């Protein structure tokens, strides 16, 4: 189909990037389970390797099934292109890779997934990169954290685990003034609830493992390029603006324009880092995305009811869901996230760490897993799992203190979800 602005989200989530298979007429996108592709002739092969022609060379770089997924996600996010990879963590490294070099830093939100906090505070040091963590509700602190070596601002649209909502337009304004890109992890919101590029983001990353796939079956990640950033406006991004030795001095931004970041992600990022998404995983995600809007509507509807019920329960200390009228983010959420603030949030149990452990062990419908965005309702005690490598102070700053449980509300009958929480809270109180 021809993608055009007049198509609605529900249509694009099914059709964008996909066409009936020309060889067989297959309506669903085939799984192209192949490593390599036959070149027409020697000149065709040379043109592909010189980036003079777009096509398929080797599945570490490009694959027809993965290509459909890339186009679909880019279309839903309003980007010009996308690069899919093996996981959400891989997507984060892929997003930073063309921007960073030894000695450079990224200004990152304190409210991030625990694994991201560890990746940014520990692992990226091995590349000579560093991260400065800032509360992004404090715009002055964000501005103050940026120095001559800062190459990006990184935040989550709806933060994991607390469900806090970020003022993306405000962060975009700060990034623009500094001449650096804003990278937004949109995993928890999905493009159905939030389109960061429309709010000024340069790049959007996803763990496609979560809501986009929606079934807890495969891992995957994606980096979406807005195509709006001028990589040649200063000398901060030589990988994109200066000659690339591996391609005979080709300049990515000069040659590919708005698609510079996307082409670099494939031709350099996937080529050298090898964080490739497998075609079967891409197929699962494509099938999942066909019902994305329907699932997100139910996720949000259920989460709102569960959050309201928990807030009124005397056994609960507090609830962080931004959709609650009592939330300090209520006005921001209503303005920036009119379709809802997702289905991910935390609540604190009176009784602390031990009560949380009892509650988790007493649940019947909820699954205790290190995942979110599944059709099933999920729970985790972050302080003893995903955030256990952090200090108590860091856990508290990330919204994952010892008395806090993270919920990912599924699409089951909401009455059953509430009843399960009710009986587990009763057992946790004894």
N, C-alpha and C positions, 0 to 999 in steps of 0.2 A: 504494500500500500504506500501511497505518498503521504508522508507525515506533514501535516499542516496545522497551524494554530487553532483552526476551528474544531478539530477533533477534541473530544472531552477526555478527561483522565481515564475514565473507565474503558474507553475505546483504545487509547494508546497503551494501557497496561497489557492488553491482549495482542495488539497488532504491531506496535512500533518495532521496526527492525526486521520483521518476519514476513516472508512471502512463501507461497507454496513452492515446494522443492521442484526446480525445473526438470530434473531427471525423472522423478517418479510421480510428481503431483501430491506428495505427502503434505497434509495440511499442517501437522505439528512439525516444529523445527527438528530435523534429524540430529542424532548424536553422531557427529563426525569423529569417530574414534580412530584417528590416524595421527601418526607423528609427522609425516612429511607429505609433500605435494609435488607432483610432476611438473616440471617447467616445460613451456611450449618449445623452447629452443634455448641456445646458449645466450642469445641477446636478451631474452625474457628474464633469464636467471640473473644476468648482470644488472639489468634495470631494477629488479627487486632488491638486490643487495646494495645497490647504490641509492636506494630510496627515491628513485626516479619514477617508480610505478608502484601502486598499491596492490597487494595481493598476498597470497599465502606461500610461506617458505617452509616453516617448521613450527610445530605446535607449541614450542616454548614461547614463540613470539605471537603468532596469530592462529586462530582456528575458527572455522565458519560458525560453529555453535556458539562459541564464546563471543564472536563478533556480533551476533544477534542480541545477546544479553547486553553487551556494551552499548549498542545503539539504543536499546530500550531504556536502560537506566539513564543514559544521557538525555534522552528525549523527555522522560518524566521529570528530570531535575532541571531541564532548561539549559543544558550545557551543549557545547559543540562536539564533544567527544568524551570517551571514557576508556579506561584501561582496567580490565578485571584481573584479579590475581588470587592467590591461594587462600587468603584469610583477611580479616579486618586488620590484624596486626601488620600483615604484609602491605596492605593498602596505605597504612600510616607511613611506613618506611619508603614506599614508592612515591608518596606525595612529597616527602622531605628530600628525597635523594637528588633531584635536579637543582634544589635550592641551596643545599648545605655544602660546606667544606670544613676541614679542620679549623677549630677556633670559632665557628659560627654558632649561634644559639637560636632557639625558638621560645617565644613567650607563650606559655600554656596555662590554661585554666587549672585552678586547684580542684575543680569539680570534674573529674574525669574517671572513667573506668579504671579500676585498680591495676589491671594489666598494662594499661596505657601509662599510668603514673610510673610504674616500674620500668617500662620500656624507655620512657623519656628521662627518668632520673638516673637510671643505671646503664641500660644496654647501649644507648646511643653514645655514651662516653667512649666506647670502643672505637667509634668512628671519629672521635675528636670533636663531636658536637656536644652541646649542653642545652638544658631547658631551665627557664626561669618561671616558677609557678606563681600565679597571681590570681586573686579573687576578681573575677571579671565583672562583678557588680560594682567594683571600684574603678571607674574609668581613669581617674588620675593615676592610680597605681599601675594600670596597664601602660599608660603613656610613659610613666617613669621607668618602667622595666625595659623599654626599647632602647637599644644603643646601636652604635655603628656596625655591630656584628650580628644584629637580629635579622633573620631572614624570613620569618613568618610569625603569625599569631595563630594559635590552635585552640579550638573550643568544641564543645558538643552542643548541638541545638537543644536537645533535651538530655540533661546530664544523667549519666549512669553512675551511681545507683539512685540518687535522690529524686530524679525527675524534675530538677530545677530547669527553668527555661532561660536561655541566654538572649540578651539584647543584641542580636546579630547586626542590625543596622548601625548600632553604636560602635561595635567592634570593627565593622567594615570602614567606618569613617576614620577611626584611629589608624587602621592599616593603610588606607589610602594616603593619609597625611604623611606617613612614614615611608611610603614608596615600597611597601612589602605586601605580600598576599595574605589574605585571611583564609584559613583552612577550617572547614566546619565538618565535624563528624555528625552525619544526619541519620545514623543507624536507628536511634530510638524513635525518631519522629517519622521517618520515611518521607519521600516527596509528596505523599498524600496529605500529610499534616503540615509540612514545612518545606519551602523551596528557598534554601539559603542564597542561591545565586541571584534570585530576584531581590534579595535584601542586601546584596553587595559582596557576597563571598566570591573568592577567586576559585577555590577548589572545594569540592565536597567529597568526603570519604564515607564509605559504608562497610560494615561487616554484613555482607549479603547473607551470612549464616542465619541472621536473626529474622526480622519481619519480612524482608523481601522474599526469602524462601518460605518461611512461615511454618515449617514442619519439623525442624530440628534434625534434618537428614544429612546436610553437607555443609562444609565450611567454604567460605569464599569472601573476597573483598573487592572493592571497586574504588577507583579515583575518577571523579568527574571534573572535567576542565570547562570552566565558564567561557574561555576564549576571549575574555575581556581585559586581561592584564597585559600591560606593555612591558615585556621582559627586557626591552632595550632602553628603558627610560633612565637607567643608571647602570653602574658597573657591578651591581650586587649579584647578578645571576649569569655568570659567564658560561655556564653549561648550556644555556639557552640563547645567549646573545653573541657569544664569541665562537670562533672556528672550532669545530669538533675534529680532532686528529683522526679518529677512527673512521670518519667519512670524508677524507680528503679536504678538510677545512670547511665543510658545510656548516652554515650558521642556521640553527633550527628556527629561531624566530624570524629571521630574514627570509628563509625558504618556505616555511609552512604557515607563517602568520598566526592566525587565531588558533590553529591546531598544533602549535609548536610544542606545548607541554604534552599533549597526547602522543604525538609522534616520538618525542623523547622517551616517554614512558615505555613504549614498545621497543624502539630501536636500541635504546641504551639500558633502561631499567629491567625489562624482562629478559633482554639478551644476556645481561651480565649478572643480575641478581637471581634470575630463574624462578621467581615466585609465581609460577604459572597456575592458572585455574584449569582444572581438567574439564573436558567437554561434557562428561556425564553430570558433573556438579553444576555446570552452567545450565544444562537441560532441566534439572530439578528446580533451579531457581526461576527459570523462565516459566515453568508450569505454576510454581507458587505465585509469581507476580500477577498471573491472570486474575487472581481473586484478592489482590492487595487491598483495594479500596473497601471491599465488602468486609474483609477481616478487620481492618483498622477501625471501621465504624463500630463493630461489635466490641473490639478491644477497648475502645474509648468509652463506650456506653457502660460496659461492665466495670471498668476501672473507676469511673465516676461514682457509681453506686457503692462499690466496695470501699472506696476512700471515705465517702460520707458516713457509711456504717461504722468503720473503724474510728473515725474522729469522734463519734458519739459514744464509744465504748469506754467505760471507766477503767478497763484493764490496759488501755493504750495511753501512752504518754503524749505522743504527737504523730501526725501524718504529714508527709511532705508533698502530697499531690498538688500540682499547680492549678488543677481545675477546681479546687476548693475555694469558696469565697473568702475563707480565712487566710489563704496563702498570701505571702508578701509578693508573690509573682502573679496574682490573679489579674491585675490590670494589664500587665505585659502579655500574659498568656492570651487574654481576650483579643488584644490588638494584633499580635504577631502569629498566633496559632488559633484562628477562629474555628477550625474543625475539631479542636481538642488538643490536649497535651499528652497524648499517648496513654500507655498502659503500664508504665514503669514508675514505681515510686517506693519509698521506704516508710516504715512506721517503727516507733520505738515502744518496746514492751516494758511495762512496769515489772520490775524483778530482775532486769539486767541480763547479763550474759547467760546465766544458767536457765532463766525462763525462756530465752530465745531458743536454746538448744532443746528444751523440753517441747516447745511448740512445734519446732521443725520435725521432731521425731514423732509427733502425734498426728500430723496431717495425713489425710487419706487421698484426696483428689490432687492436691498440690504435689508436684515432684520437686525434690531437693536436688537441684542440678546447677552447674556453673554455666548457665545459658539464659537467654531471654528471647522474647519475640516469637515463641512457639505458640501454636494454637492452644496448647495446654497451659494451665496455670502453673507457674513455677515460683519457687522461693529459694532464697539462699541467705545464710548468715555471713555477710561479707567479711566481718572482722576475723572469722576463723577460717576463711577460705580465700576468696579473690583478693582481699586486702590484708591478709595476714602478714605479708612481708613489710608492711608499713608500721610505723610507730603509732601509739594510741593517738598522739596529737595529729599525725597525718591522716589517720582513719577518721577522726572527728572532722577535720577540715574537708575531707572528701565526702562527708555525710554517711560514713559507714562505721560508726562507733560500736562498742561492744553490745549495746542494748538494741541495736538497729537490725531490722530484717528488710531485705529487698524483695518486692513482689513484682512479678511479671504476670499481669492478669490475662487469662486466656479467653476463649470464646465459648466456654461451657455455659450452662444455665447459671445466671448470676446468683439465684437462690441457693444452688448447691455450693457455689464458691464461698458464699457468706456462711453457710451452715458448717462447712469444713473449718473455716477460721474460728468460728464460735466454739466448736467442741475442742479445738486444739488450745485456744486461749484458756478455756476452763481447766484443762489438764496442766497447762503451764503455770497456773496460779497456785497449784498445790505441791 
